[in-house]
Amino acid sequence: MESNVPANKNTKTALLFGASRGLGLGLAREYLARGWRVIATARDNVAGLEALGAPPQALRIERVDIADSEGVSALAARLKGEALDLLFLVAGISGSVPKPLHEIAPDEAARVYLVNTYYPVVAAEALSSLLKPAGVVAFMSSMLGSIEMNLGRADWETYRTSKAGLNMGSRSFFNRHTSHPVLAIAPGWVRTDMGGPSATFDVETSCRNVANAIEKHADRPGHRYVNYDGTELPW
């Protein structure tokens, strides 16, 4: 769904990849509330985004699956001429949790690694030409991706290893784009379909925290692994 770039050239623009529900949808709501223009992608269901009620000059919705590399390239072509202040790769899946890695079928593990580790970096590369010279790239990581903080808990292992791999992939992305701040960001334990009803944060609080953390680190290039409160996490 196309929209015209707003007349106000000072309006910031965010591309949120994977914004149909959960944290992605919450981030779309948060950035719209902050006065940003949002380009939001959804694999199929756009009802949540449409329900935000944002005018077309504020919210542009694009249907694309992060696992469809040709579709991502086509999106980059459709968005030619955009100037992004933020490219945020949000899309991700949990897989079968809390099973340990050796109990996960190879096909399922491969799917988690592709969606969480491989495709976000591929998509970021395909869309990187749309960034402003100092535009921020953020990858939705997790505290569970920290090797140092994995202190013997035998749970969420497929997800943990996928996010540790994403952290490494985001470093390699930064090595190719050193003029940009590149963040691997952990949103905390959030009450989403993935996090469950007992999680610490609701979606609104987590997304506000994440947006604040990105703002804190947006003014200087570098690659950082940061928590929702803006503090840096151990790799």
N, C-alpha and C positions, 0 to 999 in steps of 0.2 A: 504494500500500500504506500504509494508515493506521497510525499508532501513537499512543499516548497521550503527552502531555507528561510528562517525568519529574517525580517528586515533588521532587527537588532543584531549587529555584528558582534556584540559583546556576549551574546548568549552562548554558553558552553554546550558542547554536544558529546553525548556518551553513546557508544554502541554496546549494548548488553546482549551477549550471545548466550541464549538459553534463558528466556525471560517469561515463559508461559505460566509458571507456577513457582511456589516456594520462594527461595531467596532471589531468584531472577526477577520474578514479578514484584517482590517487595522492593528490590533495588530500583526497578522502573518507577514505582510509586514514590520512593524516596527522592530520586533525582528530579522527577517532575515537580515535586513539592519544593525543591531547592531552586526552581526556575531554569533547570537545564532543558535542553531539547534531547529527547531520547529516541534512538533507533533500537528497537527491540526485536529479537528474533524468537520464533517459536517453531518447533518441529511440525506441529499440526494444529492443536487447539489454541485459538487466539482469544477465546471468550474472556479470560481473565484480564488480558490487556485491554480489550475493547471496553470492559466494564469500568476501567479507570476513568473513562469519560473525558480524556484529554483531547483537545482539538488537534487536527491533523498537522498544524504547524509546530506542535509541541511533541507529538508522538507519531513516529513512523513505524509500522509493523511489517516485518518481513518473515515469510515462511521459508525456513531452511533448516535442515538437519545437520548438526555438526559432523556426523559420520558420512555426509555426502560431499566429498571434496569438490566435485564438479559444481554442485550447488553453491558451495562457499565461494568458489571462483566467480560464479555468475553473480553472486551477491556483491562481490568486490567491484565487478564491472558496473552493476546498477548504481552503486554508491559513488562512482567516480565523480570527483569534484567536492566530495564532503571533506571536512577538516575536523578530525576527531580530537577532542581533549582527553577522552578516555575510551580505551578499548578494553572491555571486561569480559573474559571468557568464564562464564558461570556454569555452563552445562556439565553435568556429571551424574554418575549412578553409583549405588552402593554395592550391588551384587548380593550374594547370599551371606548375610552376617547373622550371628557372630562366628561362623564356622572358621577354623584355621585353614591356612592355605592348602594343605595337603588333602583336605576334604572337598575342595572345590573342583568341579569338572574343568578340564582344560579349556573347553569352548567358552564357558562362563568367565573364567579368569581372563581369557583373551579379550572378551567383550569389554570387561571392566577396564583393562589396561588401554585398550584402544580409545574408549570414550573419555576416560579420565586423564590419560597421559599423552597419547599420540595425537588425537584429533585437535585438542585445544592448541597445541603448538603449531600444527599444520594450519589451522584456521587463523591464528595470530599472524603467521607469516604471510598468508594470502591477503590479509586485510591491513597489513602494516603500512602500505603506501598511503592509506587514508589518514594516518596520524599527522597532527601538527608537529613541528620540529621538536617540541618538548612534550608531546602528548604522552600520557601514562598508559602502560599496558598492565592489566591486573589479571592474574590467574586465580581462580577459586581453589585454594588448597585446603589444608586442615591441619590442626595440631597433631592429628594422627599420622601425618606425613613426616614428623620429626623422628629421625633415627635416635638422636640423643635422648629423647623423651620416651622412647619405647622401653619401658623398664620391666619387661617380662610378661605383659598381659597377652594371652593367647586368644585374641579376638580381633575381628575386623581386619584380618591380615591381608586379604586381597585388596581391600580399600586402602589400607595403610601403605602397602607397597606401590599402589597406583599413584598415590599422592606424593610419596617420596620420589617416584619417577617424574612426576609433573614438576616438582621443585627443581630437579636436575635439568629437565627440558626447558624450564623457564630461564635457567642460568645460560644455557646454550643460546636461547633466543636473545637474551641480553647481550651476549658476546657478539652477536651480529648487528645489534641495534643499541650501541652504547650511549647514544645521545639521549635515550629515553629512560625515565624511571620505570623499572619493571618490578612488579610486586607479586609474590606468592602470598596470598592473604588467607588467614584462617578466620572464619566467621563465628567461632565458638559453637557450643552445643545448642542447636536451634530446634524449636518445635515445628518441624516440617515432616513430610512423609518419611524422610530418611532419618531424622533425629528422634522422632517419636514424641509422645505427649509429656514425658517426664523431663524433657530437656530444659536447660537453664533459661534460654531466651526465647521470647516470641519473635516472629519474623520482623516485625516493625523495629524492635529494639536492635536486633542484630544488624539490620540493614543500615540503620542510622549510625551504629558503631563502625561498620565497615566503611561507609562513605566518609566518616570523619578520619578514619585511619588512612584512607587513600589520600585525602586532602593534606594530612600531616606530612606525607612523604612525596607529594607531587612536585615539590619545588626544586628537586635535585636529582640528577641522573644517578643510576646505581641499581643493583639488584638486591632486594631485601625480602626476607621471609618474615612477615609481620602478623601479629595477632590482631584481633578485632579492636583492642584498645590502643593500637599503634605501636606497642612495644615489639622489639624484634625477638623472634623465636630462635632457639638453637637448631641448627640443621640436623 
